[in-house]
Amino acid sequence: MMANWLFASPPDRRLLGETRFRGPTPWVIAIMSFSIMIIAATGLALANTAGSLSEAIATRYVLEVPNGAQNLDALVGAVRSAPGVTAVEAVPESEMRGTLERWLGPAAKSADLPVPALVNFDTRPGADLRAIEQRVRAIAPAAQIAAHRDKVSPLLRSMREIQWLAFGLVLLLSAAATAAVVLAARGALDTHRFTIEVMHGIGATDEQVTQLFQRKIAIDALAGSLGGAVAGAIVLLLLASGASFAGAIMGGATLGLTDFLILLLLPFALTALATWVARRAVLTALRETL
Amino acid sequence: MAAIAEFDSVGLRYGTGAEVLRDLDFRLAEAGFYFLTGPSGAGKTSLLKLLYLAQRPTRGRIRLFGEELSEAPREALPPFRRKIGVVFQDFRLIRHLSAFDNVALPLRVAGASDEELEGPVREMLAWVGLADRASARPATLSGGEQQRVAIARAVINRPQLLVADEPTGNVDAEMAKRLLHLFTALNRLGTTVVVATHDVGLITSTAGADLIRLENGGVVDPTGMLRNPPPRNG
């Protein structure tokens, strides 16, 4: 069985001593695992938010007409009757004035104030925007149609950049964890040089010697990874209320089943990576001996 | 008699230093008993390292068990090492393991199960007089007891070649006699024994043993081994 090395006999386990979790390795891996968990969860939530936001505004447009409030009903009618339009929602003139009141004060209620018209509408994919524009320009020549995605694209781009940054940080932290494991493996080789010499002297193969270290480091890495991941999960749960608030603002910063599976697999992936790297480090070092 | 080890113009140097062994030409017969003597720094330990495959010669050829091993790939060496028992001057017991587990180690490495090794290890510990110390860790054993555990570990696999480096260096005269008795008993069972020692008493009390004397990295008597003392029947 491939995992036989993980289930060594008690004397084999004692060969390198049974003092576990005393060195810095499990703690270093726990810190890395904790950080990876938080960063990965943030990255995945951002990806979901960006995805749902992007999907929600993909076919949403806004019609802007300076001083167009008095024509609002006509503009809404023109948009609604255009082919390919699926939903229309006008910002009422009273709401516009209420918004302007924050800056203009009571003057916002003046009948002389040119109040713009804003009409949000959704279309079917591939709808002819030029035809819609022609319809509304027949009523208000200064009418402009803008896509929501154009206005939100800098935000989406930033979110995607942060998402990639999170992915890069996960890779960097994994690399740092493996570097710590390599150092730990080399330290263990130095500490147990005597045992290795004895083992080689009585005819042990590199594979047999490597399995001793591989097992010890795998257990340390698994303990550290799981410990860090559990701590990370607790912090994420504590932040859950904040996250739901943020979700309400951002349009659903939530994690799906696949995301939870990815997060669940992360500590095991980190353990597997650390074990493999430790194995390579030990085998390489042993090849330098006779 | 067939040779278990053959040295042909063997030289050894560490790094870029001077040769510590040079022009070694000799053979060790199967079931022979050899003492390796010489002053400190003569190269005894280096020669033993060549014998138990912990070192490669920098020149010349070494045949062990009929195979040319001077340049054999390192992956090919473990099976040959399992035919060699080594008693180190400093015992080299693994401190985390009990006497039982230290002795059992070569059998475990060779793939024996717990059931298979239980009997032989108990028997071996009884043979070296440590049956009641099986579960003791090395740190709790006396020097002589540690030495006997080291010897038991070296011979548990019934090696074809037993190599011992100053095995009596840390024990009293009485224990030295008992160890020698163990070696000769093994030799009678067919094991080739090579003992590096300064202990003249040990050498003179072993009838029929051959002597290899090293000085300045070379064998002093290039014509062959001195027999010391002469066989009692000769």
Chai-1 contact restraints between the chains, C-beta under 6 A:
chainA,res_idxA,chainB,res_idxB,connection_type,confidence,min_distance_angstrom,max_distance_angstrom,comment,restraint_id
A,P11,B,D101,contact,1.0,0.0,6.0,A-B,restraint_1
A,R14,B,H96,contact,1.0,0.0,6.0,A-B,restraint_2
A,R14,B,L97,contact,1.0,0.0,6.0,A-B,restraint_3
A,G17,B,H96,contact,1.0,0.0,6.0,A-B,restraint_4
A,T195,B,I94,contact,1.0,0.0,6.0,A-B,restraint_5
A,V198,B,R92,contact,1.0,0.0,6.0,A-B,restraint_6
A,G201,B,V86,contact,1.0,0.0,6.0,A-B,restraint_7
A,I202,B,P106,contact,1.0,0.0,6.0,A-B,restraint_8
A,I202,B,V109,contact,1.0,0.0,6.0,A-B,restraint_9
A,G203,B,P78,contact,1.0,0.0,6.0,A-B,restraint_10
A,G203,B,R81,contact,1.0,0.0,6.0,A-B,restraint_11
A,G203,B,R82,contact,1.0,0.0,6.0,A-B,restraint_12
A,G203,B,V109,contact,1.0,0.0,6.0,A-B,restraint_13
A,A204,B,V109,contact,1.0,0.0,6.0,A-B,restraint_14
A,T205,B,P78,contact,1.0,0.0,6.0,A-B,restraint_15
A,L290,B,R74,contact,1.0,0.0,6.0,A-B,restraint_16
